[in-house]
Amino acid sequence: MAGGNVLSVEGLTKRFGERLIFEDLHFGLDRGQKAALVARNGTGKSTLMKVLLDIEGADEGTVTFAGNVRIAHLSQDHGLDLDRTILANLFQADNDAMRAIRQYEEATQREDADALQNAYDAMDRADAWSYEAQAKEILGKLGLHDTDRFVDGLSGGEKRRVALAKCLIEQPDLLLLDEPTNHLDLGMIEWLEEFLARAKTTLLMVTHDRFFLEVVCDTILELDNFTLHKYPGNWSYFLEKKTERSSNEHAQRDRARSIMRRELEWVRATPQARTGKSKSRLDAFKGLKSRASVRLEEDEVNLELDPARMGGKILEMHKVRRAYGEKVILKGWTYHFKPGERVGLVGDNGAGKSTLIRLMTGEDKPDGGKVVIGDTVVFGHFSQEPPSFDEGMKVIEALYEIAQYMPLKKGQKLSAAQLLERFLFPRHRHHDFIHKLSGGERKRLHLLRVLMGNPNFLVFDEPTNDLDVFTLGVLEEFLLDFPGCLLLVSHDRYFMDKLVDHVFVLDGEGGVRDFPGNYTQYRTKADIEEQVLATQQATAAKEAARQSAENAPAAPKGDYSKRLSYNEQREYDGLEGVIATLEAEKSELETAMAVASLDHEELSRLATRLGEVSTDIEAKTERWIELDERA
């Protein structure tokens, strides 16, 4: 496909009844551009994606794709064939490789020599011979190893990962992704981040993952106040420029209010003072009033939270064991929580994170050992599956069911209405019926019901799913001020790094490692440990090969074909010195990385160099072994 515009949007407007969703949107995407669409929940992100794909019609405007552009779309509805296997679903892809495979299969059945030759050439051009291996590799990275399972028997998360794999293997010209990191564990997310950053496809995605927005995206499209704002940069650039724009809008609003006060005096003057010649001034006043009344940011509420005081005993795990059949979740884990602890919980999908949470909160019973919950502990458990709401209930009534006020220090209170406003429910939405809320807004309301109970031990199981980046920012600030205990499961690395002091790592075999630091620090250390292990294995292999070579029978003296050439002999003579130098550098790097005061950037640089040196050692060692056997 030639370069240029892949997607053009002109004058796009959408309403639901009298409610305006967005108005007069103009934007385009060039080939290879990677853009993210950000907005608050309920302001039209998913609607805009549906309009772009013609799933829903626009009231005004046009959406134009470049000729022959191939599009893949990951939606909340996976769209898979339930009666096919995982691999068969991937083989329904519409791309050059799959068309070549189908052409080859048809030609083979017909036994037509010319058609078979053409199909063979098409397979070569599309590099289709390795297609199945590529598909299985992507599925493996997403934790789907048994590719012969039927989709109908998969969990919701597994189906979504199959749908994501199908989008990636299709290699489309334009890839539209709606929350691609949902139902992925942290390792999968890191792999997907690297995959999309390298991909040449044009990308438009809705995501709350700010690491994704920082590393993958080169454009941020913000839908705000029915209008689209384009920022040519990543997440940090967007934050910088949005702050500048917000400051300018505040200044314009303040100027408008100052002028409006003067105009208001004129408007309130006696009717006789306003003649027909003043109609233009009255019209201008109406526009001025509209600009002056814009609420750019929600009013900040100074929160000094005052949850119930904890006693000396909080939560104690005494040699706790839990298993499901042969799957061991915990094998005798002991831990005592201290006041104010902020812990992240990480592990692969299926390692038992949700089970551990249910054990801690008393919702599940251990097979052995004991869980002791302090008498003063008030859990606030935000689960992955929110409770079902009464659809006929109003938003503020859902909070009133829990409480009308949240106590603050110094005898102050935070009302349900103030909490709603702080979490981006404007006052005019408080009396909306719940059936009008989007999925993200329902998730936010569930969160506020948990907070309204004034807990002193918050347990959050994937709170970031379906929350927009703006709500996440507000939630982070709230939790940073929270004085109680916090246990957090989240695949959002940015969110976890900001909030936790140490990490429980579930190894999937019943063990729990307590790592002192946030998630990124844990991953950096884990990467170093993997590199050290790889180096040790390479060294062991080198030694085994050396011993094998020493014990092998000598080659016949007359066999000159395997002897070293002059240049190979020079290379062989110098390799031991080169390897020794690399080993010394590796030792220095490992020593340098043990310094606790290093910042993350320097630690990452050293870890990268250590990986390069370890790889170099391995390659040169293999070459030395090869030459040594012939020498």
Secondary structure, DSSP 8 states (H G I E B T S, - for coil): --SSEEEEEEEEEEEETTEEEEEEEEEEEETT-EEEEE--TTSSHHHHHHHHTTSS--SEEEEEE-TT--EEEE-SS----TTSBHHHHHTT--SHHHHHHHHHHHHHHHT-HHHHHHHHHHHHHTTGGGHHHHHHHHHHHTT---TTSBGGGS-HHHHHHHHHHHHHHT--SEEEEESTTTT--HHHHHHHHHHHHH--SEEEEE---HHHHHHT-SEEEEEETTEEEEESS-HHHHHHHHHHHHHHHHHHHHHHHHHHHHHHHHHTS-GGG--GGGHHHHHHHHHHHHHHT---S-------B------S--EEEEEEEEEETTEEEEEEEEEE--TT-EEEEE--TTSSHHHHHHHHTTSS--SEEEEEE-TT--EEEE-SS-----TTSBHHHHHHTT-SEEEBGGG-EEEHHHHHHHTT--GGGTTSBGGG--HHHHHHHHHHHHHHT--SEEEEESTTTT--HHHHHHHHHHHHH--SEEEEE-S-HHHHHHH-SEEEEE-SSS-EEEESS-HHHHHHHHHHHHHHHHHHHHHHHHHHHHHHHHHS----TT--TTS--HHHHHHHHHHHHHHHHHHHHHHHHHHHHT-TT--HHHHHHHHHHHHHHHHHHHHHHHHHHHHHHH-
